[in-house]
Amino acid sequence: MVVIAYDILDDKRLREVAKYMEKNGFRSQRSVFELDVKMTEAKKIFNGLKKIIKKEDKCFLFEIKDKIDLQVNTSIERIF
């Protein structure tokens, strides 16, 4: 499973990111989406966000391999 979480400062960009993510994943919280895709596909989706967000925004990609990963070494990527 892959999780993308974000914090977008501008309301217009926030709506754009949410709309983009609703097409690609399942919303588990307001700014958190779960994706049931392979990591290569998740990175393509994640890279698509680079066209929308700005330097003042935060966006993270987490790869969660199993429940144990939630407590230890989880792979994380960040835009900007």
DSSP file (Angstrom, degrees, kcal/mol; ACC not computed):
  #  RESIDUE AA STRUCTURE BP1 BP2  ACC     N-H-->O    O-->H-N    N-H-->O    O-->H-N    TCO  KAPPA ALPHA  PHI   PSI    X-CA   Y-CA   Z-CA
    1    1 A M              0   0    0      0, 0.0    63,-2.9     0, 0.0     2,-0.4   0.000 360.0 360.0 360.0 146.9    0.0    0.0    0.0
    2    2 A V  E     -AB  35  63A   0     33,-2.0    33,-3.1    61,-0.2     2,-0.4  -0.966 360.0-159.6-123.9 140.5    1.1    3.5   -0.7
    3    3 A V  E     -AB  34  62A   0     59,-2.9    59,-3.3    -2,-0.4     2,-0.5  -0.975   3.3-165.6-122.7 133.8    0.0    6.6    1.1
    4    4 A I  E     +AB  33  61A   0     29,-2.6    29,-2.8    -2,-0.4     2,-0.3  -0.985  12.6 178.7-117.3 125.9    0.1   10.2   -0.1
    5    5 A A  E     +AB  32  60A   0     55,-2.0    55,-3.3    -2,-0.5     2,-0.3  -0.944   4.3 179.2-125.4 147.2   -0.4   13.0    2.4
    6    6 A Y  E     - B   0  59A   0     25,-2.0     2,-0.4    -2,-0.3    53,-0.2  -0.972  27.3-157.3-147.7 159.8   -0.3   16.7    1.8
    7    7 A D  E     - B   0  58A   0     51,-2.7    51,-2.4    -2,-0.3     2,-0.5  -0.898  22.1-173.0-137.8 105.6   -0.6   20.1    3.4
    8    8 A I        -     0   0    0     -2,-0.4    49,-0.1    49,-0.2     6,-0.1  -0.882  14.1-159.8-108.1 127.7   -1.4   22.8    0.7
    9    9 A L  S    S+     0   0    0     -2,-0.5     2,-0.4    45,-0.1    -1,-0.1   0.824  72.9  67.9 -78.6 -32.7   -1.5   26.4    1.8
   10   10 A D  S  > S-     0   0    0      1,-0.1     4,-2.5     2,-0.0     5,-0.2  -0.770  72.9-143.3 -95.2 131.0   -3.6   27.9   -1.0
   11   11 A D  H  > S+     0   0    0     -2,-0.4     4,-2.2     1,-0.2     5,-0.2   0.866 100.4  52.1 -60.8 -39.2   -7.3   26.9   -1.2
   12   12 A K  H  > S+     0   0    0      2,-0.2     4,-1.9     1,-0.2    -1,-0.2   0.940 113.1  43.8 -64.7 -46.2   -7.3   26.8   -5.0
   13   13 A R  H  > S+     0   0    0      1,-0.2     4,-2.9     2,-0.2     5,-0.2   0.879 110.2  57.6 -64.8 -36.9   -4.3   24.5   -5.2
   14   14 A L  H  X S+     0   0    0     -4,-2.5     4,-2.5     1,-0.2    -1,-0.2   0.919 107.3  46.8 -59.2 -44.5   -5.8   22.4   -2.3
   15   15 A R  H  X S+     0   0    0     -4,-2.2     4,-2.5     2,-0.2    -1,-0.2   0.893 112.2  51.1 -64.8 -39.6   -8.9   21.8   -4.4
   16   16 A E  H  X S+     0   0    0     -4,-1.9     4,-2.4     2,-0.2    -2,-0.2   0.926 112.0  46.2 -63.2 -44.8   -6.8   20.9   -7.5
   17   17 A V  H  X S+     0   0    0     -4,-2.9     4,-2.8     2,-0.2     5,-0.2   0.924 113.0  49.7 -64.3 -44.4   -4.7   18.4   -5.5
   18   18 A A  H  X S+     0   0    0     -4,-2.5     4,-2.4    -5,-0.2    -2,-0.2   0.920 111.8  48.0 -61.0 -44.5   -7.8   16.9   -3.9
   19   19 A K  H  X S+     0   0    0     -4,-2.5     4,-1.0     2,-0.2    -1,-0.2   0.917 113.1  48.6 -62.3 -44.0   -9.5   16.5   -7.3
   20   20 A Y  H  X S+     0   0    0     -4,-2.4     4,-0.5     1,-0.2     3,-0.5   0.919 113.9  46.2 -61.0 -45.3   -6.3   14.9   -8.8
   21   21 A M  H >X S+     0   0    0     -4,-2.8     4,-2.1     1,-0.2     3,-1.0   0.838 103.5  61.6 -71.3 -32.4   -6.0   12.5   -5.9
   22   22 A E  H 3< S+     0   0    0     -4,-2.4    -1,-0.2     1,-0.3    -2,-0.2   0.805 103.7  52.3 -62.9 -27.4   -9.6   11.5   -5.9
   23   23 A K  H 3< S+     0   0    0     -4,-1.0    -1,-0.3    -3,-0.5    -2,-0.2   0.696 119.8  34.0 -76.3 -19.2   -9.0   10.2   -9.4
   24   24 A N  H << S+     0   0    0     -3,-1.0     2,-0.3    -4,-0.5    -2,-0.2   0.569 120.1  11.4-116.3 -12.7   -6.1    8.2   -8.3
   25   25 A G  S  < S-     0   0    0     -4,-2.1     2,-0.5    10,-0.1    10,-0.2  -0.882  73.8 -86.7-154.8-176.8   -6.7    6.9   -4.8
   26   26 A F  E     -C   34   0A   0      8,-3.1     8,-3.2    -2,-0.3     2,-0.5  -0.899  39.4-127.8-104.9 125.5   -9.0    6.4   -1.8
   27   27 A R  E     +C   33   0A   0     -2,-0.5     6,-0.2     6,-0.2     3,-0.1  -0.612  32.5 169.2 -76.0 119.7   -9.4    9.2    0.7
   28   28 A S  E    S+     0   0A   0      4,-2.3     2,-0.3    -2,-0.5     5,-0.2   0.689  71.9   1.6-102.1 -24.6   -8.8    7.9    4.2
   29   29 A Q  E >  S-C   32   0A   0      3,-1.7     3,-1.2     1,-0.0    -1,-0.3  -0.888  95.5 -79.0-147.0 179.0   -8.6   11.4    5.8
   30   30 A R  T 3  S+     0   0    0     -2,-0.3    -3,-0.0     1,-0.3    -1,-0.0   0.872 128.0  12.6 -52.3 -46.6   -9.0   14.9    4.6
   31   31 A S  T 3  S+     0   0    0     -4,-0.0   -25,-2.0    -3,-0.0     2,-0.4  -0.046 112.5  90.4-123.2  30.9   -5.5   15.2    3.1
   32   32 A V  E <   -AC   5  29A   0     -3,-1.2    -4,-2.3   -27,-0.2    -3,-1.7  -0.994  50.4-174.7-132.2 127.8   -4.5   11.6    3.1
   33   33 A F  E     -AC   4  27A   0    -29,-2.8   -29,-2.6    -2,-0.4     2,-0.4  -0.966  14.6-146.9-125.6 139.5   -5.0    9.1    0.3
   34   34 A E  E     -AC   3  26A   0     -8,-3.2    -8,-3.1    -2,-0.4     2,-0.5  -0.854  14.2-162.0-100.1 138.3   -4.3    5.4    0.1
   35   35 A L  E     -A    2   0A   0    -33,-3.1   -33,-2.0    -2,-0.4     2,-1.0  -0.983  14.5-156.5-123.7 128.4   -3.3    3.9   -3.3
   36   36 A D        +     0   0    0     -2,-0.5     2,-0.3   -35,-0.2   -33,-0.0  -0.553  60.6 105.6 -99.7  66.6   -3.5    0.3   -4.1
   37   37 A V  S    S-     0   0    0     -2,-1.0    -2,-0.1   -35,-0.0     2,-0.1  -0.872  77.0 -86.6-137.0 166.9   -0.9    0.4   -6.8
   38   38 A K     >  -     0   0    0     -2,-0.3     4,-2.3     1,-0.1     3,-0.4  -0.375  45.0-107.9 -72.0 159.3    2.7   -0.6   -7.3
   39   39 A M  H  > S+     0   0    0      1,-0.2     4,-2.4     2,-0.2     5,-0.2   0.844 117.8  58.2 -60.6 -35.9    5.4    1.8   -6.2
   40   40 A T  H  > S+     0   0    0      1,-0.2     4,-1.3     2,-0.2    -1,-0.2   0.913 110.2  43.3 -62.0 -41.5    6.3    2.7   -9.8
   41   41 A E  H  > S+     0   0    0     -3,-0.4     4,-2.1     2,-0.2    -2,-0.2   0.889 111.5  54.7 -69.0 -40.0    2.7    3.8  -10.5
   42   42 A A  H  X S+     0   0    0     -4,-2.3     4,-2.9     1,-0.2    -2,-0.2   0.888 105.6  52.7 -61.3 -39.0    2.5    5.6   -7.2
   43   43 A K  H  X S+     0   0    0     -4,-2.4     4,-2.7     2,-0.2    -1,-0.2   0.858 106.7  52.9 -66.2 -34.4    5.6    7.6   -8.1
   44   44 A K  H  X S+     0   0    0     -4,-1.3     4,-1.5     2,-0.2    -2,-0.2   0.928 112.5  44.5 -63.8 -44.6    4.0    8.6  -11.4
   45   45 A I  H  X S+     0   0    0     -4,-2.1     4,-0.9     2,-0.2    -2,-0.2   0.931 114.1  50.1 -63.1 -46.1    1.0    9.9   -9.6
   46   46 A F  H >< S+     0   0    0     -4,-2.9     3,-0.9     1,-0.2     4,-0.5   0.899 108.9  51.3 -59.7 -43.6    3.2   11.6   -7.0
   47   47 A N  H >< S+     0   0    0     -4,-2.7     3,-1.0     1,-0.2     4,-0.4   0.806 100.5  63.9 -66.3 -28.8    5.2   13.3   -9.7
   48   48 A G  H >< S+     0   0    0     -4,-1.5     3,-1.0     1,-0.2    -1,-0.2   0.789  93.5  62.8 -62.8 -27.1    2.0   14.6  -11.3
   49   49 A L  G XX S+     0   0    0     -3,-0.9     4,-2.5    -4,-0.9     3,-1.8   0.762  85.7  74.1 -68.9 -23.9    1.5   16.6   -8.1
   50   50 A K  G <4 S+     0   0    0     -3,-1.0    -1,-0.2    -4,-0.5    -2,-0.2   0.753  89.5  59.6 -61.9 -22.9    4.6   18.5   -8.9
   51   51 A K  G <4 S+     0   0    0     -3,-1.0    -1,-0.3    -4,-0.4    -2,-0.2   0.667 115.0  34.0 -76.9 -16.4    2.7   20.3  -11.6
   52   52 A I  T <4 S+     0   0    0     -3,-1.8    -2,-0.2    -4,-0.2    -1,-0.1   0.831 103.2  72.3-106.0 -46.2    0.2   21.6   -9.0
   53   53 A I     <  -     0   0    0     -4,-2.5     2,-0.2     1,-0.1   -45,-0.0  -0.268  62.1-145.7 -81.9 163.1    2.0   22.3   -5.7
   54   54 A K    >   -     0   0    0      4,-0.0     3,-1.7    -2,-0.0   -45,-0.1  -0.662  35.3 -92.1-117.6 172.8    4.4   25.1   -4.9
   55   55 A K  T 3  S+     0   0    0      1,-0.3    -2,-0.0    -2,-0.2    -1,-0.0   0.779 121.7  58.5 -60.1 -29.5    7.5   25.3   -2.6
   56   56 A E  T 3  S+     0   0    0      2,-0.1    -1,-0.3   -48,-0.0     2,-0.1   0.630  95.2  81.9 -78.2 -11.1    5.4   26.4    0.4
   57   57 A D  S <  S-     0   0    0     -3,-1.7     2,-0.4   -49,-0.1   -49,-0.2  -0.452  71.3-139.6 -87.0 163.6    3.3   23.3    0.3
   58   58 A K  E     +B    7   0A   0    -51,-2.4   -51,-2.7    -2,-0.1     2,-0.3  -0.981  21.5 172.6-125.5 139.7    4.2   19.9    1.7
   59   59 A C  E     -BD   6  79A   0     20,-0.5    20,-2.0    -2,-0.4     2,-0.4  -0.959   7.8-170.8-149.3 128.0    3.5   16.5    0.0
   60   60 A F  E     -BD   5  78A   0    -55,-3.3   -55,-2.0    -2,-0.3     2,-0.5  -0.915  12.6-155.9-124.8 145.9    4.7   13.1    1.2
   61   61 A L  E     -BD   4  77A   0     16,-2.5    16,-2.3    -2,-0.4     2,-0.5  -0.989  14.9-172.1-119.0 123.3    4.7    9.6   -0.3
   62   62 A F  E     -BD   3  76A   0    -59,-3.3   -59,-2.9    -2,-0.5     2,-0.6  -0.963  11.9-155.3-117.2 130.0    4.9    6.7    2.1
   63   63 A E  E     -BD   2  75A   0     12,-2.3    12,-0.9    -2,-0.5     2,-0.6  -0.931  11.2-169.1-102.0 122.8    5.3    3.1    1.0
   64   64 A I        +     0   0    0    -63,-2.9     3,-0.1    -2,-0.6    10,-0.1  -0.939  10.3 178.9-115.3 111.5    3.9    0.7    3.6
   65   65 A K        -     0   0    0     -2,-0.6     2,-0.3     1,-0.2    -1,-0.1   0.844  66.0 -22.7 -83.2 -35.3    4.9   -2.9    3.0
   66   66 A D  S >> S-     0   0    0    -65,-0.1     3,-0.9     1,-0.0     4,-0.6  -0.944  77.2 -80.1-161.9 179.0    3.2   -4.5    6.0
   67   67 A K  G >4 S+     0   0    0     -2,-0.3     3,-1.0     1,-0.3     4,-0.4   0.825 124.0  60.5 -61.5 -31.8    1.9   -3.6    9.5
   68   68 A I  G >> S+     0   0    0      1,-0.3     3,-1.7     2,-0.2     4,-1.2   0.860  94.1  65.3 -63.6 -33.8    5.4   -3.9   10.9
   69   69 A D  G <4 S+     0   0    0     -3,-0.9    -1,-0.3     1,-0.3    -2,-0.2   0.777  89.2  66.9 -59.1 -27.5    6.4   -1.0    8.6
   70   70 A L  G << S+     0   0    0     -3,-1.0    -1,-0.3    -4,-0.6    -2,-0.2   0.768 108.6  37.7 -65.6 -23.7    4.1    1.3   10.5
   71   71 A Q  T <4 S+     0   0    0     -3,-1.7    -1,-0.2    -4,-0.4    -2,-0.2   0.643 125.7  22.6-102.4 -18.5    6.3    1.0   13.5
   72   72 A V  S  < S-     0   0    0     -4,-1.2     2,-0.6     1,-0.1    -3,-0.0  -0.349 111.5  -6.3-128.7-152.2    9.7    0.9   11.9
   73   73 A N        +     0   0    0     -2,-0.1     2,-0.4     1,-0.0    -1,-0.1  -0.230  61.4 177.4 -52.4  93.2   11.6    1.9    8.7
   74   74 A T        -     0   0    0     -2,-0.6     2,-0.4    -4,-0.1   -10,-0.1  -0.840  33.0-116.3-101.1 138.2    9.0    3.2    6.2
   75   75 A S  E     -D   63   0A   0    -12,-0.9   -12,-2.3    -2,-0.4     2,-0.4  -0.596  39.4-176.8 -74.5 126.6   10.1    4.5    2.8
   76   76 A I  E     -D   62   0A   0     -2,-0.4     2,-0.3   -14,-0.2   -14,-0.2  -0.980  13.0-175.4-129.8 137.4    9.2    8.2    2.5
   77   77 A E  E     -D   61   0A   0    -16,-2.3   -16,-2.5    -2,-0.4     2,-0.4  -0.952   8.8-161.2-126.0 151.9    9.6   10.7   -0.3
   78   78 A R  E     -D   60   0A   0     -2,-0.3     2,-0.5   -18,-0.2   -18,-0.2  -0.995  17.3-132.7-135.7 139.0    8.9   14.4   -0.2
   79   79 A I  E      D   59   0A   0    -20,-2.0   -20,-0.5    -2,-0.4   -32,-0.0  -0.783 360.0 360.0 -85.6 132.0    8.3   17.0   -2.9
   80   80 A F              0   0    0     -2,-0.5    -1,-0.2   -22,-0.1   -22,-0.0   0.456 360.0 360.0  58.8 360.0   10.4   20.1   -2.2
